[in-house]
Amino acid sequence: MTFMDKFFAKRSAATFRPSRRQFLAGTAAVGAGLTIGFPASGQAPAAAVPNPFAGYVRIGTDNVVTVMSAHMDMGQGVYNGIATLVAEELGADWSTIRVDGASGNLALYGNAAWGGTAQGTGGSTAMSSSWERYRRAGAIARTMLVSAAAKAWNVPASEIAVSKGTLFHAASGRGATFGAFADAAAKEPVPQNVALKSPAEWTLIGKQGQRRYDSAPKTNGTHDFTIDLRFPGMLIATVEHPPVFGGKVASVDATAAKAVPGVVDVVTIPTGVAVLARDTWAAIKGREALQIVWDETSAEKRGTAELRAEYLAALDVPGTHVADTTGDAQAALGRAVKTIEATYEFPYLAHAALEPLNAVVRRQGDIIEVYGGHQIPDLYQALAARAAGTTPDKISMRIMKTGGGFGRRAVGDGDVVIEAVEIAKAIGFRAPVKLQWTRETDMAGGRYRPMYMHKVKIGIDAQGRLAGWHHRIVGQSILSGTPFAGMIQNGIDVTSVEGVAHTVYAIPDRRVELTSTQVGVPVLWWRSVGHTHTAYAMETAIDEVAAATGKDPVALRRELLAGKPKHLGVLELVARQAKWNEKPAEGIYRGVAVHESFGTTVGMVAEIRMTSATEFKVERVVAAVDCGVAINPDQVRAQIEGAVGFGLGSVLRERLTLEGGKVVETNYDQYRPLRIDEMPKVEVHIVASNAPPTGIGEPGVPLIGPAVANAYAAATGKRIRALPFETGVTQGV
């Protein structure tokens, strides 16, 4: 179970069947046509906030099928996956599918994988949350359309076939589009039991080469991101934040800023000073002209060097809490004939999404509309209401498609959203306001993957077997001080230790300790959360054990994964497809890693070619993935390919450093994501499965680092224990 599963007291959505009263809570005619929806959990529906997307599926008289998605799309293909589920059961014409982000009704849009207690997109749960309810919504809509057509044609419903948005009755030769019966279907009784299609009947789910529904708008530039929003009279806002975390505005002189042509107003908000202008350039230039005195008495002034020294010292003493203990690690280490000791260092990492953070706020009558990439919309709705001095029913959250997120849009305090509301409120909501953070604001604005360090001691006995594993982790808690703090149990933030604590490897004597540090740098989950560092430590350490015992890395993993058929299956598949048992081409070195996160198991083999004594090029990556049913196989491959690029960039040279508490890297020239010429060839092999789908947006990220590091060790005999690699190669041992 992921930390999100546990936090939201997961209940099984697969066994839910709506009552008629619950179903009708989400079934309504919106304009003309048929709208289908039902609550995410078996509980009575919560009071619904007025919401233009009141349901899951809307079929218009124009034949357009609109899917109202409970989950946001930030490029990971959520909308496409949910649309596939609906279209499959509905029998829709793929070209007529549209998807809108939905919110405002927790009973409908609560994340089913979290028990329906909150709406949110995270923990790679979108498909598992949608798997049952969106297919069922499509099946119910199809049944109601068929019923309406059967009555109109005076024929048995069982004789009507449905395909590509059309209803057919072969015996009479009659046919009609969905749109022709949308109004009549809305008046039909809601079926309480519908049969879902069997895998043998699927024509969209699992189909290779299925074009994404949003390919055209993404290609022609009509895809609507928040950064593209324009409203009459809209003002653009930028914010100057304190240069160090924890700083506050002491005083501000806005005279020069207000003199910049196009600047309309300057307002102070709790997090800084905002400049409002008629265009973005004027807002930026006005911000540069501000003269601010900052109060830094409570600010975080430590830099990376100071924090590193403190973390290393913390590694030398017992952890403050024990996250996992099995057997007697210390006794086993005492019996070892050989030991491996390693210290791993992981820097702060920025999310650095292509679309910098933004939000738009405008008041329409007594309703305040908030547009943006709302990853946790009901939380933001409550926070926005408090900031605006109103009630949640007066806040309408409009979910926009988002140009990347990687976890950055899921913050406990709603940062950019609340800033936009505060700014609009400060000018009396007299004009729509678009708050647009610049790249520099985004990079220096906090919310990073925490800096972590690990210290591992592993014993090997006379028979070449593992004899004790002691693992100590030091780093900031992501959950502490957030709405998710209840997930911290017995002092353990599960996001700090996931992937190490309760490992799937058969290590009979082990101990995992955690020390959560107190640092004023704001931190947040980052794509694949704790697995970003724990998988690296585990998989490179396992490789060191293989080298120390003279065992093949794949063979050792086979031994340690005995009794884990899913993991063994993935390991065998990736080894077979990478031709692990065959000698690689001249000059090519390989490394392997296998890891489970978010319910999905991934294996990777990386192939590198050394270009100098220390430099290398990653040329090829072979991946195997078991994610249950692959709803869109091409999308699964795309996510693994993207994860390889994202993860490889992060381990090669990405790091965010602090000097005197100030962020050093504020744009892509200093914080360097992967360049296109560095992207390796990636092959993805999907394990065939009929199990419900698990996560795919994040599980590919943790593997690429250790797979490449293990290949580098195979080439040079040196281990990279400090990331990024451009730092670690100078510390290789």
Summary of the structure (lengths in Angstrom):
residues: 733
radius of gyration: 27.0
end to end distance: 36.0
largest distance: 83.9
contacts: 2690
relative contact order: 0.11
helix: 33%
strand: 24%
